[in-house]
Structures are given as structure tokens and as C-alpha cells.
Amino acid sequence: MAEEIDLRTIAHALGRRWKMIGASLLLVVLVTFVAHLLTPKAYRASVVLSAPAPRSGYFQDVGKSAYMQLALSWDLAQSVADSLRGQLQIEEVSPDALLDHIRVRSGSGDLFYIEAVMPAEEDATLLANAWARETVARAASLYDMQSLLTQVAEVKRQIAEEVAAADTALSEFRARTGIGVAESVWGGSAESAASIALAGADRFGSLGIRWRNESAVLASYEVALDHLRLVREAVEGEVAQPGSGATVPWDLLRVPILEEDPDLAPTVLASREPAVVVDLLSAKEAALTEAAEQVRARLQELNRQLAELNAQLESLVRDRQRAEMLYREALIAEQERVLVGGAYGKIYIVAPASRARDAAVVGLEAKLVIAAVVGLVLGVLMSLWQELGRRDG
């Protein structure tokens, strides 16, 4: 059975093996120190900023977080990158690269911190201070509500002038054509000339009335021409086959335009020779055809005028709608500026970064202390293990 080991025995065993314990301690400390030297260094520089609560009570909980988000914005990083290009020792000085080296964290009360972690101590201090200064400058520009509102007011004034000009143009158009400003625009470009004119005739005042009158005249001419052709063809059949007993549709001539001509009275025509009637009807048909062509020409001109008016109306309404849209955008911009003014206040730097510190979580001194404890414990355990082995043997 192994000999019992008491504290005195342990002390004697450790005393006999103090060299092993010391060697273990020194070895672990040396390995830790060498590993520290070979590990790439990183330095942390920190700037303390104060963000007083904003003026608007609605944004009491937004102020500091709004600044912290502002400090991590890409535009701010772009500005810092432009100002520090050529001054930092890192290879890539871009917004994305610099954002990888920046940390923003909240502090107590109104305080928050902007920290820069860089391989070089000077770079960390330079970057942290530059970043903090740019954040303060950006916040000050956002806080400067007076200049922002002045800019928005000028934009609103210019757009209001455009709206007024569009209203004036539409009013002049209404006075000239009789169309209301609020009426919708009909899309005449994809329609036939007749349908365009028909739609325009309902909208464009006296010009539309003329179009309707001419259209009615043309329609009556076309009806009269159809009737004349039927009667003439019936009489021509009688001439071609005398005594055929073909019935002449004299009643077709009882329409307003034909009844106004005494030569075309059915009783008068029935008393004449068929050949004479054919010549008379042909002459009347030719005259009526010429009159109808003149009406068609006038209608085409009216169609063109109505189409031009419709194009003008479409353009005026588009201009008015565009001006209204721009004005609404200006109002939205003004509201956004007011909200920004409520969320941001003036901030200032409480303590700039003066000297960067080692960014490692555990410093060299702490590492060496931990290594010494580990080496000591390891040496003791090895000594006890050897002592137990010797006694068991």
C-alpha cells in the first residue's frame, strides 16, 4: 500500500523539485511573451462626445441614437476618407475600409463614444479625432434649421410660380375654348379623326357646335344621295326595258333636302320622260356630291383644329400636374427638415483622443501574470505526479 502523503511530505517533495517548478513557470511565461510579440498589434483611440436632448419632446429618446447612426453613415465615412487620404499608414483608405475600423457605443446620460481601432497608434488617434469632428460638423449642419428652411422656402416659391403659370395658361385656354380646367383629357391620338372630333365637339365650345352642325349637314347629304341613287337606278331600269312595269320609289325623294327642290317633286318627275328624269337626277346627284365634298373638307379642317386644341390641353394639364407634384415634394421635404430639426441638436466633443491604447482585451502584464500562475500550477502538478510515481514504485 502506498505510503500516506501529508502536507509536510508534499512540501518536501515540492522543495526537492523546485527547479522543475521554476522551469515550468519560466517556460510558460516565455512562450506567452513571444506569442504577444508575434501577434499583430491593434491600438484603440476613443473620443467622448455629448449629445444633449433635442428640443422636441417627441424626440427625447431619439437624439443620441440618431447621432450614433449618423456617425456610422457612409457619406460621413466618404468625407473622412477624402480628408485623411495620404495621412494614414493603411493601404486602403475608402469609406467601407474605414467603417471597419470605427466603433460607436453609447455611454451614460448624454455621452457616447467614437472609437478607432488601427494597427498604428498614430493612425488610431488621427482617425478617431477626424471622425468625431466630422460627426459634429454634420450634426451642426442638420441642426441649422434656418438655412435649410430658407432653401426649402425658395424651392417652394419657385414651384408655386410654376403652378401659378400653369393655372394662368389653363384659364386662358378655358376662356378661348370654353373647356373647364378640371375636366379630364381625352386621348385623341389613338382614335380616328371622326371619334376625335366627336369627343372634342363635346368640349371645345363654339368650335364643337360648328362641327356638330357640319356633321348633321353631311349626314343629310349622304342620306339624300343614297335616295337619289336608288330612284335613278329604278328609272334607268325603266329606260333600259320600256314597259317593264318597274316601280319607281318616288317616296324616297320625300326628305328635307330633296323636298326643297321643286324639280324633284315626285309628281313633276312622274310626268316626264324617263330619260329626262335620269339626266335630271344625275345632275342633282353630281351637285349634291360636290356639296357633300365641300362639307367633308370643312369637317376635316375642324377635326384638325380640335386635335390641336386637345394636344394643347394635354400639354397644359401635364404641366399643371407636374407643378403640383413638385410642390407636394417640396412640402414633404419641408416636413422632413422639421423632423430632422427635432431629432438633432448641437453636439460637442467632451474629450478628444490624445493617446491610443492597446486594443487587446487582455494586456501584456495581465497575460504574464496569468502565464506565471499557469506555469506554477503546471510545475506543481508535474512534481506531485513524479512523487506519487516514485512512492508507488
VENNORKA-V919490 format. One record per residue. N is the residue number from 0. RES is the residue in one letter. PHI is phi in whole degrees, 0 to 359 (none if undefined). BURIAL is + if it has 16 or more other ideal C-beta (glycine too) atoms within 10 Angstrom, else -. Layout:
BEGIN
N|RES|PHI|BURIAL ; N|RES|PHI|BURIAL
END
This chain:
BEGIN
0|M|none|- ; 1|A|293|- ; 2|E|291|- ; 3|E|295|- ; 4|I|248|- ; 5|D|254|- ; 6|L|297|- ; 7|R|294|- ; 8|T|296|- ; 9|I|299|- ; 10|A|297|- ; 11|H|296|- ; 12|A|295|+ ; 13|L|292|+ ; 14|G|296|- ; 15|R|291|- ; 16|R|247|+ ; 17|W|297|- ; 18|K|294|- ; 19|M|296|+ ; 20|I|295|+ ; 21|G|296|- ; 22|A|296|- ; 23|S|297|+ ; 24|L|299|+ ; 25|L|296|- ; 26|L|295|- ; 27|V|294|+ ; 28|V|297|+ ; 29|L|296|- ; 30|V|299|- ; 31|T|296|+ ; 32|F|295|- ; 33|V|297|- ; 34|A|298|- ; 35|H|295|+ ; 36|L|293|- ; 37|L|277|- ; 38|T|284|- ; 39|P|302|- ; 40|K|278|- ; 41|A|220|+ ; 42|Y|243|+ ; 43|R|244|+ ; 44|A|242|+ ; 45|S|233|+ ; 46|V|244|+ ; 47|V|261|- ; 48|L|237|+ ; 49|S|243|+ ; 50|A|237|+ ; 51|P|301|- ; 52|A|300|- ; 53|P|293|+ ; 54|R|293|+ ; 55|S|281|+ ; 56|G|298|- ; 57|Y|297|- ; 58|F|253|+ ; 59|Q|303|- ; 60|D|269|- ; 61|V|258|+ ; 62|G|310|+ ; 63|K|294|+ ; 64|S|295|- ; 65|A|295|+ ; 66|Y|294|+ ; 67|M|296|+ ; 68|Q|292|- ; 69|L|299|+ ; 70|A|294|+ ; 71|L|255|- ; 72|S|283|- ; 73|W|291|- ; 74|D|298|- ; 75|L|295|+ ; 76|A|298|+ ; 77|Q|297|- ; 78|S|295|+ ; 79|V|294|+ ; 80|A|299|+ ; 81|D|295|- ; 82|S|284|- ; 83|L|256|+ ; 84|R|298|- ; 85|G|92|- ; 86|Q|257|- ; 87|L|265|+ ; 88|Q|270|- ; 89|I|280|- ; 90|E|288|- ; 91|E|255|- ; 92|V|245|+ ; 93|S|233|- ; 94|P|304|+ ; 95|D|294|- ; 96|A|294|- ; 97|L|291|+ ; 98|L|299|+ ; 99|D|292|- ; 100|H|260|+ ; 101|I|253|+ ; 102|R|234|+ ; 103|V|237|+ ; 104|R|225|- ; 105|S|276|- ; 106|G|244|- ; 107|S|283|- ; 108|G|63|- ; 109|D|273|+ ; 110|L|276|- ; 111|F|213|+ ; 112|Y|236|+ ; 113|I|247|+ ; 114|E|242|+ ; 115|A|243|+ ; 116|V|246|+ ; 117|M|224|+ ; 118|P|294|- ; 119|A|252|+ ; 120|E|298|+ ; 121|E|295|- ; 122|D|296|+ ; 123|A|298|+ ; 124|T|295|+ ; 125|L|298|+ ; 126|L|292|+ ; 127|A|298|+ ; 128|N|293|+ ; 129|A|296|+ ; 130|W|295|+ ; 131|A|295|+ ; 132|R|298|+ ; 133|E|293|+ ; 134|T|297|+ ; 135|V|297|+ ; 136|A|295|- ; 137|R|296|+ ; 138|A|297|+ ; 139|A|295|- ; 140|S|292|- ; 141|L|290|+ ; 142|Y|285|+ ; 143|D|287|- ; 144|M|293|- ; 145|Q|299|- ; 146|S|292|- ; 147|L|296|+ ; 148|L|294|- ; 149|T|296|- ; 150|Q|297|- ; 151|V|296|+ ; 152|A|298|- ; 153|E|294|- ; 154|V|298|+ ; 155|K|299|+ ; 156|R|297|- ; 157|Q|297|- ; 158|I|291|+ ; 159|A|299|- ; 160|E|295|- ; 161|E|296|+ ; 162|V|297|+ ; 163|A|297|- ; 164|A|296|- ; 165|A|295|+ ; 166|D|296|- ; 167|T|297|- ; 168|A|298|+ ; 169|L|292|+ ; 170|S|295|- ; 171|E|297|- ; 172|F|297|+ ; 173|R|295|+ ; 174|A|296|- ; 175|R|279|- ; 176|T|244|+ ; 177|G|86|- ; 178|I|269|+ ; 179|G|281|- ; 180|V|294|- ; 181|A|279|- ; 182|E|289|- ; 183|S|285|- ; 184|V|270|+ ; 185|W|266|+ ; 186|G|274|- ; 187|G|284|+ ; 188|S|295|- ; 189|A|258|- ; 190|E|247|- ; 191|S|288|- ; 192|A|299|- ; 193|A|293|- ; 194|S|290|- ; 195|I|298|+ ; 196|A|295|+ ; 197|L|297|+ ; 198|A|294|+ ; 199|G|293|+ ; 200|A|295|+ ; 201|D|282|- ; 202|R|238|+ ; 203|F|254|+ ; 204|G|55|- ; 205|S|299|- ; 206|L|297|+ ; 207|G|292|+ ; 208|I|297|- ; 209|R|300|+ ; 210|W|298|+ ; 211|R|295|- ; 212|N|297|- ; 213|E|296|+ ; 214|S|296|+ ; 215|A|294|- ; 216|V|297|+ ; 217|L|298|+ ; 218|A|298|- ; 219|S|292|+ ; 220|Y|297|+ ; 221|E|295|- ; 222|V|296|- ; 223|A|298|+ ; 224|L|297|+ ; 225|D|300|- ; 226|H|292|+ ; 227|L|299|+ ; 228|R|297|- ; 229|L|298|- ; 230|V|294|+ ; 231|R|297|+ ; 232|E|297|- ; 233|A|294|+ ; 234|V|291|+ ; 235|E|299|+ ; 236|G|297|- ; 237|E|293|+ ; 238|V|293|- ; 239|A|292|- ; 240|Q|231|- ; 241|P|302|- ; 242|G|74|- ; 243|S|287|- ; 244|G|78|- ; 245|A|295|+ ; 246|T|275|- ; 247|V|271|+ ; 248|P|282|- ; 249|W|298|+ ; 250|D|296|- ; 251|L|294|+ ; 252|L|277|+ ; 253|R|271|- ; 254|V|237|+ ; 255|P|309|- ; 256|I|294|+ ; 257|L|285|+ ; 258|E|292|- ; 259|E|288|- ; 260|D|265|- ; 261|P|296|- ; 262|D|292|- ; 263|L|259|+ ; 264|A|295|- ; 265|P|306|+ ; 266|T|292|- ; 267|V|291|- ; 268|L|295|+ ; 269|A|293|- ; 270|S|273|- ; 271|R|257|- ; 272|E|289|- ; 273|P|304|+ ; 274|A|297|- ; 275|V|295|- ; 276|V|296|+ ; 277|V|298|+ ; 278|D|297|- ; 279|L|296|+ ; 280|L|295|+ ; 281|S|296|- ; 282|A|295|- ; 283|K|296|+ ; 284|E|295|+ ; 285|A|295|- ; 286|A|296|- ; 287|L|291|+ ; 288|T|297|- ; 289|E|297|- ; 290|A|296|+ ; 291|A|295|+ ; 292|E|296|- ; 293|Q|297|- ; 294|V|295|+ ; 295|R|299|- ; 296|A|298|- ; 297|R|296|+ ; 298|L|294|+ ; 299|Q|298|- ; 300|E|294|- ; 301|L|295|+ ; 302|N|302|+ ; 303|R|296|- ; 304|Q|296|+ ; 305|L|295|+ ; 306|A|295|+ ; 307|E|297|- ; 308|L|297|+ ; 309|N|295|+ ; 310|A|297|- ; 311|Q|298|- ; 312|L|297|+ ; 313|E|301|- ; 314|S|295|- ; 315|L|296|+ ; 316|V|294|+ ; 317|R|298|- ; 318|D|298|+ ; 319|R|295|+ ; 320|Q|295|- ; 321|R|296|- ; 322|A|297|+ ; 323|E|297|- ; 324|M|297|- ; 325|L|297|+ ; 326|Y|294|+ ; 327|R|297|- ; 328|E|297|- ; 329|A|295|+ ; 330|L|297|- ; 331|I|297|- ; 332|A|299|- ; 333|E|297|+ ; 334|Q|297|- ; 335|E|297|- ; 336|R|295|+ ; 337|V|296|- ; 338|L|296|- ; 339|V|298|- ; 340|G|297|+ ; 341|G|283|+ ; 342|A|276|+ ; 343|Y|244|+ ; 344|G|227|+ ; 345|K|285|- ; 346|I|243|+ ; 347|Y|210|- ; 348|I|274|+ ; 349|V|277|- ; 350|A|216|- ; 351|P|288|- ; 352|A|283|+ ; 353|S|259|- ; 354|R|211|- ; 355|A|281|+ ; 356|R|244|- ; 357|D|299|- ; 358|A|277|+ ; 359|A|296|- ; 360|V|296|- ; 361|V|244|- ; 362|G|284|- ; 363|L|297|- ; 364|E|301|- ; 365|A|295|- ; 366|K|298|+ ; 367|L|293|+ ; 368|V|296|- ; 369|I|298|- ; 370|A|297|+ ; 371|A|296|- ; 372|V|296|- ; 373|V|297|- ; 374|G|297|+ ; 375|L|296|+ ; 376|V|297|- ; 377|L|298|+ ; 378|G|296|+ ; 379|V|296|+ ; 380|L|298|- ; 381|M|295|- ; 382|S|295|+ ; 383|L|295|- ; 384|W|296|- ; 385|Q|294|- ; 386|E|296|+ ; 387|L|296|- ; 388|G|295|- ; 389|R|295|- ; 390|R|290|- ; 391|D|293|- ; 392|G|287|-
END
